[in-house]
């Protein structure tokens, strides 16, 4: 029994099936088992005094010839060399010129080795092309992090020629890296779109994460040489491939959230030529509803980030879906609201603002009791000065927009707290989108928001309004005119417009926006102390 135990420990320690001799010693080999306090451990052959090959065995013996053959078999093939190079620069923080040169050489060698060596052997060709796809997929993200667009273009060239043998994950990773660097690769994306359009029939995608990554990349790719119609067909094929995966597998909340977000982003594709919009295609609508139903079943396992992503995706898709699909999506949004009610401490200020913006965008007549949990969490955060400082200017804009859009929130205590916070940050930097959003929201909140509105417009309007886009300028003009403030910072700009006829070059763009605003809201367009006729004359002169 003791000899059997010694044999077992020897196998575990050295990996060699050698029975101990009668004297209790083991044969010499590359590893020798030794005991120390009853335990056996592997000892290197050099430390044990053993040599390899063992004494008395010539190099030309059968064992020696077998080892020589193994050494030749382990010589690095082109694919193995490419895999080794990719593994090295995946672990390095940056990709230098020497690493880039070695990668290019290894990639050219691996691609050249696939065709001639596997001619007439279809299975060998498929196997090597599949391995090339795995290596290229692993290399895409490190190359994108290093900002090497030249290497990524080379990857796209080689990937387009062998993509029919790739798996969905590799195609999604390469496409995502290309979109991240903003490269224009029409040939790659045409091949990628055809690959994704066949995803349902060929079952090339195995996880929801890969499908979501591919949809998001395809939705952001349309540009020069890659029409939106091809992208829409690819998204339709990916949505059809996602539905059976959702029904057959146990997806995580992050996967379903990413899928909802990706499809919602793809719905914004602008199709021309009478093509069927994505929201009207059955496979896309079905995938959206199945993902929402799956999300409702596992919403209790979602974290705050996933919940905010789900709410934003539902709000983006709500405006264009059918009535039946809209009901499923809104039920999913209400589940997110309930999650926030019971786990509000886990939500950051940005997550809270995202959920509030989603409620404002959906704009449904929700029950006040259903949304009281969101209002309570917002009030608790904004009343606490330490937590209120975590809200960025953009977050406060979303909260005020929700206050002006959701029924019953204009008089809520958290709205007054948000207005005070905006008033205290009036002198801070404001982006064009934030300024347009907060002006429109404050103007809709009535007298309660007028003080903050006047404070906000005084400081940003010192800079040239030409820094803003025409839509933002138009929205600001309309909101301030309808608020009918006695005097605000924009009056100085309007005074300059009236005094400069014809308008100077710096005032032309704002005056075009002013003319558009006059055409929309002339009956309610009133600025105290400003002659509307002179404003109209200045605006007309600027477009002559």
C-alpha positions in Angstrom: 0.0 0.0 0.0 2.9 2.3 0.8 4.5 1.6 -2.6 1.2 2.5 -4.3 1.0 5.8 -2.5 4.6 6.5 -3.5 3.7 5.8 -7.1 0.8 8.2 -6.9 2.8 11.0 -5.4 5.5 10.4 -8.0 3.0 10.7 -10.9 1.6 14.0 -9.4 5.0 15.5 -8.8 7.0 14.5 -11.8 4.4 13.5 -14.4 6.3 10.3 -15.2 4.7 6.9 -14.8 7.5 5.2 -13.0 7.0 2.5 -10.4 9.5 2.7 -7.4 12.0 -0.1 -7.3 12.3 -2.7 -4.5 14.7 -0.5 -2.6 12.1 2.4 -2.6 14.1 4.6 -5.1 12.7 6.0 -8.2 14.3 5.9 -11.7 16.2 9.0 -12.7 14.5 11.3 -15.3 13.9 15.0 -16.1 12.3 15.3 -12.7 13.0 13.3 -9.5 10.7 12.9 -6.6 12.2 13.6 -3.2 10.6 13.6 0.2 10.7 16.3 2.8 8.7 15.8 6.0 6.6 13.1 4.3 5.8 15.3 1.2 7.0 14.6 -2.4 7.9 17.6 -4.6 9.3 17.9 -8.1 13.1 18.6 -8.2 14.8 19.8 -11.4 17.0 17.2 -13.0 20.1 19.4 -12.7 19.6 19.9 -9.0 19.1 16.2 -8.5 22.3 15.3 -10.4 20.5 13.7 -13.3 21.2 14.3 -16.9 19.0 14.2 -20.0 19.3 12.1 -22.0 20.0 9.5 -19.2 23.5 8.1 -19.1 24.0 5.2 -21.4 21.3 6.3 -23.9 22.9 7.5 -27.1 21.5 10.6 -28.8 20.6 8.6 -31.9 18.4 6.1 -30.1 14.7 5.8 -30.6 13.9 8.2 -27.7 16.4 10.7 -29.0 15.0 10.6 -32.5 11.5 11.0 -31.0 12.6 14.1 -29.1 14.2 15.6 -32.3 10.9 15.1 -34.2 9.0 16.8 -31.4 11.4 19.8 -31.5 10.8 20.1 -35.2 7.0 19.9 -34.7 7.1 22.7 -32.1 8.8 25.1 -34.5 6.7 28.3 -34.7 4.3 28.4 -37.7 3.4 31.8 -39.1 0.1 31.8 -37.2 1.9 30.9 -34.0 4.4 33.7 -34.6 1.5 36.2 -35.2 -0.2 35.0 -32.0 3.0 35.4 -30.0 3.5 39.0 -31.3 -0.1 39.9 -30.5 0.2 38.5 -27.0 3.3 40.6 -26.4 1.8 43.9 -27.4 -1.5 43.1 -25.7 0.4 43.1 -22.4 2.4 46.2 -23.1 1.0 49.7 -22.3 1.9 51.1 -25.8 2.7 49.8 -29.2 6.1 51.1 -30.5 7.4 51.1 -34.1 9.4 47.9 -33.6 6.3 46.1 -32.4 4.3 47.5 -35.3 6.9 46.3 -37.8 6.9 42.8 -36.3 3.1 42.7 -36.3 3.0 43.6 -40.0 5.5 41.0 -41.0 3.8 38.3 -38.9 0.4 39.2 -40.3 1.7 39.1 -43.9 3.3 35.8 -43.3 0.3 34.2 -41.6 -2.1 35.4 -44.4 0.3 34.1 -47.1 0.6 30.7 -45.3 -3.2 30.1 -45.3 -3.7 29.9 -49.0 -0.9 27.9 -50.7 -0.3 25.5 -47.8 -4.0 24.5 -47.6 -4.7 24.4 -51.3 -7.1 21.5 -52.0 -7.7 20.9 -48.3 -10.9 22.7 -47.3 -10.9 21.7 -43.7 -7.3 22.9 -43.2 -8.1 26.2 -44.9 -11.1 26.7 -42.6 -9.2 25.9 -39.5 -6.3 28.2 -40.3 -8.7 31.0 -41.3 -10.7 30.6 -38.1 -7.5 30.8 -36.1 -6.4 33.9 -38.0 -9.8 35.4 -37.1 -9.3 34.8 -33.4 -5.9 36.4 -33.5 -7.1 39.5 -35.4 -10.0 39.9 -33.1 -7.7 39.8 -30.1 -5.4 42.4 -31.7 -8.1 44.9 -32.6 -8.7 46.4 -29.2 -5.0 46.9 -28.3 -4.4 48.5 -31.7 -7.3 50.9 -31.1 -6.0 51.8 -27.7 -2.6 52.6 -29.1 -4.3 54.8 -31.8 -2.5 53.0 -34.7 -5.0 53.4 -37.5 -2.5 52.2 -40.1 -2.3 48.8 -38.4 -6.0 48.6 -38.0 -6.5 49.3 -41.7 -4.1 46.4 -42.4 -6.2 44.2 -40.1 -9.3 45.2 -42.0 -7.8 44.4 -45.4 -6.8 40.9 -44.3 -10.0 40.3 -42.3 -12.2 41.2 -45.3 -10.7 38.4 -47.4 -11.3 35.7 -44.9 -14.3 36.9 -43.0 -16.6 34.1 -44.1 -14.5 31.8 -41.8 -14.6 34.1 -38.8 -16.9 33.9 -35.8 -19.2 36.7 -34.9 -17.1 37.8 -31.9 -14.0 38.6 -34.0 -16.0 40.5 -36.5 -17.7 42.6 -33.8 -14.4 43.3 -32.1 -12.7 44.5 -35.3 -15.7 46.6 -36.3 -15.9 48.2 -32.9 -12.2 49.1 -33.0 -12.6 50.7 -36.5 -15.5 52.8 -35.4 -13.6 53.9 -32.2 -10.8 55.3 -34.3 -13.2 56.8 -36.9 -11.6 55.0 -39.9 -13.3 54.9 -43.3 -13.1 51.3 -44.4 -15.9 50.8 -47.0 -14.7 47.4 -48.3 -14.5 46.0 -44.7 -17.9 47.3 -43.7 -19.5 46.0 -46.9 -18.1 42.6 -46.1 -19.1 43.0 -42.5 -22.7 44.0 -43.4 -23.1 41.0 -45.6 -21.7 38.8 -42.8 -24.1 40.2 -40.3 -27.1 40.0 -42.6 -26.5 36.2 -42.7 -26.0 36.0 -39.0 -29.4 34.4 -38.3 -29.2 31.7 -40.9 -25.5 30.8 -40.4 -25.6 31.1 -36.5 -22.2 32.9 -36.4 -23.0 34.7 -33.2 -23.2 32.9 -29.9 -23.7 35.6 -27.2 -25.8 38.7 -26.8 -22.8 40.8 -25.9 -21.2 40.1 -29.4 -24.5 40.9 -31.1 -24.9 44.2 -29.3 -21.3 45.1 -30.0 -21.8 44.5 -33.7 -25.1 46.4 -33.9 -23.5 49.4 -32.2 -20.5 49.4 -34.5 -22.7 49.0 -37.6 -25.0 51.7 -36.5 -22.2 54.2 -36.2 -20.4 53.2 -39.3 -22.4 54.7 -42.2 -20.4 57.3 -44.0 -18.5 57.7 -47.3 -18.8 54.5 -49.3 -21.1 52.7 -46.8 -24.8 53.5 -47.2 -27.2 53.4 -44.3 -29.4 50.9 -46.2 -26.6 48.3 -45.9 -26.2 49.1 -42.3 -30.0 48.7 -41.7 -30.0 45.3 -43.4 -27.1 44.2 -41.2 -28.9 45.3 -38.1 -32.0 43.4 -39.1 -30.0 40.2 -39.5 -28.3 40.7 -36.2 -31.6 41.4 -34.5 -33.0 38.2 -36.0 -29.9 36.3 -34.6 -30.4 37.8 -31.1 -33.9 36.6 -30.6 -33.2 32.8 -30.3 -30.2 33.5 -28.2 -32.3 35.5 -25.8 -34.9 32.8 -25.6 -32.5 29.9 -25.2 -29.8 31.2 -22.9 -29.7 32.9 -19.5 -28.4 36.4 -20.4 -27.1 38.8 -17.8 -28.7 42.2 -17.2 -25.6 43.9 -18.8 -26.1 41.9 -22.0 -29.8 42.8 -22.4 -29.1 46.4 -21.5 -26.4 46.6 -24.1 -28.6 45.0 -26.7 -31.5 47.5 -26.0 -29.1 50.4 -26.1 -27.5 49.2 -29.4 -30.9 48.7 -31.2 -32.1 52.1 -29.9 -29.0 53.7 -31.4 -29.6 51.9 -34.7 -33.2 53.1 -34.9 -31.7 56.6 -35.6 -30.3 55.5 -39.0 -31.6 57.9 -41.7 -32.8 55.7 -44.6 -33.6 57.2 -48.0 -35.1 55.9 -51.2 -38.3 54.5 -49.7 -36.5 51.9 -47.6 -38.5 50.4 -44.7 -37.3 52.0 -41.4 -35.8 49.8 -38.9 -38.6 50.2 -36.3 -41.1 48.9 -38.8 -39.1 45.7 -39.5 -40.6 42.7 -37.6 -37.3 41.1 -36.6 -36.1 44.4 -35.0 -39.3 45.0 -33.2 -39.4 41.4 -32.0 -35.8 41.5 -30.7 -36.6 44.7 -28.8 -39.7 43.3 -27.1 -38.0 40.0 -26.3 -35.0 41.8 -24.8 -37.4 44.0 -22.7 -39.3 41.0 -21.4 -36.0 39.2 -20.5 -34.8 42.4 -18.8 -38.0 42.5 -16.7 -37.4 39.0 -15.4 -33.8 39.7 -14.3 -34.2 43.4 -13.4 -33.6 42.6 -9.7 -30.0 41.6 -10.6 -29.2 44.8 -12.5 -26.9 47.4 -11.1 -27.5 51.2 -11.3 -25.5 51.6 -14.5 -27.5 48.9 -16.3 -30.8 50.4 -15.1 -29.9 53.8 -16.4 -28.8 52.3 -19.7 -32.1 50.4 -20.0 -34.1 53.5 -19.2 -32.3 55.6 -21.9 -32.8 52.8 -24.5 -36.5 52.5 -23.7 -37.0 56.2 -24.0 -35.1 56.4 -27.3 -37.2 53.6 -28.8 -40.5 54.7 -27.4 -41.1 57.5 -29.9 -41.1 55.2 -33.0 -42.3 51.8 -31.9 -45.9 50.5 -32.4 -48.5 50.7 -29.6 -48.0 47.0 -28.5 -44.3 47.3 -28.4 -44.5 50.6 -26.6 -46.5 49.0 -23.8 -43.8 46.4 -23.3 -41.1 49.0 -23.2 -42.9 51.3 -20.8 -43.5 48.4 -18.4 -39.7 47.8 -18.5 -39.2 51.5 -17.7 -41.5 51.3 -14.7 -39.6 48.3 -13.4 -36.5 50.5 -13.5 -38.4 53.1 -11.5 -39.3 50.5 -8.9 -35.6 49.4 -8.7 -34.6 53.0 -8.1 -37.2 53.4 -5.4 -35.8 50.5 -3.3 -32.1 50.8 -4.2 -31.7 54.5 -4.7 -28.5 54.7 -2.7 -26.7 52.7 -5.4 -27.5 55.3 -8.1 -25.0 58.0 -8.9 -26.1 61.5 -9.8 -25.6 60.8 -13.5 -27.7 57.6 -13.2 -30.5 59.5 -11.5 -30.4 62.3 -14.2 -30.5 59.6 -16.9 -33.6 58.0 -15.5 -35.3 61.4 -15.0 -34.5 62.3 -18.6 -36.0 59.0 -19.8 -39.2 59.7 -18.0 -39.3 63.2 -19.5 -38.7 61.8 -23.0 -41.4 59.2 -22.7 -43.8 61.8 -21.4 -46.6 59.4 -20.4 -49.2 60.2 -17.8 -47.6 58.0 -15.1 -49.3 57.6 -11.8 -47.9 60.1 -9.3 -47.5 57.3 -6.7 -45.4 55.3 -9.1 -42.9 58.1 -9.6 -42.8 59.3 -6.0 -39.8 57.1 -5.3 -37.8 58.9 -8.0 -38.9 62.3 -6.6 -38.0 61.3 -3.0 -34.5 60.1 -4.0 -33.9 63.3 -6.0 -35.0 65.5 -3.1 -32.8 63.6 -0.7 -29.8 64.1 -2.9 -30.3 67.7 -3.9 -31.1 68.9 -0.3 -27.8 67.5 0.9 -25.1 69.9 -0.2 -22.4 67.3 -0.3 -24.5 65.1 -2.6 -25.8 68.1 -4.6 -22.3 69.0 -5.7 -22.0 65.6 -7.4 -24.6 66.7 -10.0 -22.9 68.1 -13.1 -24.4 71.0 -15.1 -25.7 68.5 -17.6 -27.3 66.4 -14.9 -29.1 69.4 -13.5 -30.4 70.3 -17.0 -31.9 66.8 -17.3 -33.5 67.0 -13.9 -35.1 70.4 -14.7 -36.2 69.2 -18.1 -37.9 66.2 -16.4 -39.5 68.7 -13.9 -41.0 70.6 -16.7 -42.2 67.6 -18.6 -43.5 65.1 -16.0 -46.9 65.9 -14.6 -46.8 67.1 -11.0 -43.0 67.5 -10.8 -42.9 71.3 -11.4 -44.2 71.9 -7.9 -42.1 69.1 -6.3 -39.6 70.1 -3.6 -36.6 68.7 -5.5 -37.4 71.1 -8.4 -36.8 74.1 -6.2 -33.6 72.6 -4.9 -32.4 72.0 -8.5 -33.2 75.6 -9.4 -31.2 76.8 -6.5 -28.3 74.7 -7.5 -28.5 76.0 -11.1 -28.7 79.6 -9.8 -25.5 79.0 -7.8 -23.6 77.8 -10.9 -24.8 80.5 -13.3 -21.2 81.8 -13.7 -19.8 78.4 -14.5 -18.9 77.1 -18.0 -22.0 76.0 -20.0 -22.0 73.9 -23.2 -24.3 74.8 -26.0 -26.6 71.8 -25.4 -26.7 72.4 -21.6 -27.5 76.1 -22.1 -30.3 75.4 -24.6 -31.8 72.7 -22.4 -31.7 74.7 -19.1 -33.2 77.8 -20.8 -36.1 75.9 -22.3 -36.7 74.0 -19.0 -36.6 77.1 -16.8 -38.9 79.1 -19.1 -41.5 76.3 -18.8 -41.3 76.3 -15.0 -43.0 79.7 -14.8 -42.1 82.4 -12.2 -40.2 79.9 -10.1 -37.6 79.5 -12.7 -37.4 83.1 -13.9 -34.7 84.3 -11.4 -32.4 81.4 -12.3 -33.2 82.0 -16.0 -32.1 85.6 -15.8 -29.0 84.7 -13.9 -28.1 81.9 -16.4 -28.6 84.1 -19.5 -26.6 87.0 -18.2 -23.2 85.2 -18.0 -23.3 82.9 -21.1 -24.7 85.7 -23.3 -21.6 87.8 -22.7 -19.9 85.5 -25.2 -20.8 85.6 -28.9 -23.9 83.6 -29.6 -22.2 82.5 -32.8 -20.5 79.9 -30.7 -23.8 78.1 -30.5 -25.5 76.1 -33.2 -28.5 77.6 -35.1 -31.0 75.2 -33.5 -29.7 76.1 -30.0 -29.8 79.8 -30.8 -33.4 79.5 -32.1 -34.5 77.5 -29.0 -32.9 80.1 -26.7 -34.6 83.1 -28.5 -38.0 81.4 -28.4 -37.7 80.4 -24.7 -36.6 83.8 -23.6 -39.3 85.6 -25.6 -42.1 83.4 -24.2 -40.8 83.9 -20.6 -41.1 87.7 -21.1 -38.4 88.6 -18.7 -38.2 92.4 -17.9 -34.5 92.4 -18.7 -31.9 89.7 -19.3 -28.4 89.3 -20.6 -29.6 88.7 -24.1 -31.0 92.2 -24.4 -27.5 93.5 -24.9 -27.1 91.2 -27.9 -30.5 92.3 -29.3 -29.6 96.0 -28.8 -26.4 95.4 -30.9 -28.5 93.7 -33.6 -30.8 96.7 -33.8 -27.9 99.2 -33.9 -26.0 97.3 -36.6 -28.0 97.3 -39.9 -26.8 95.7 -42.1 -25.5 93.1 -39.7 -21.8 92.4 -39.4 -20.4 88.9 -40.1 -20.2 87.9 -36.5 -24.0 88.5 -36.1 -25.2 86.8 -39.2 -25.6 83.3 -37.9 -27.5 84.4 -34.7 -29.7 86.7 -36.7 -30.7 83.8 -39.0 -31.7 81.9 -35.9 -33.6 84.9 -34.7 -35.5 85.2 -38.0 -36.4 81.5 -37.7 -37.6 82.1 -34.1 -39.6 85.2 -35.3 -41.3 83.1 -38.0 -42.4 80.5 -35.4 -43.4 82.5 -32.4 -44.2 86.0 -33.6 -47.5 86.3 -31.7 -45.8 85.7 -28.4 -42.4 87.2 -29.3 -42.1 90.1 -26.8 -38.9 91.6 -25.4 -39.5 94.6 -23.1 -37.6 97.6 -24.3 -36.7 96.1 -27.7 -38.3 97.3 -30.9 -39.6 94.1 -32.7 -39.7 95.9 -36.1 -36.0 96.8 -35.8 -35.2 93.2 -34.9 -37.1 92.0 -37.9 -35.3 94.5 -40.2 -31.9 93.4 -38.9 -32.8 89.8 -39.4 -34.0 90.3 -42.9 -31.0 92.4 -43.8 -28.6 89.6 -42.8 -30.1 87.1 -45.2 -30.0 89.4 -48.3 
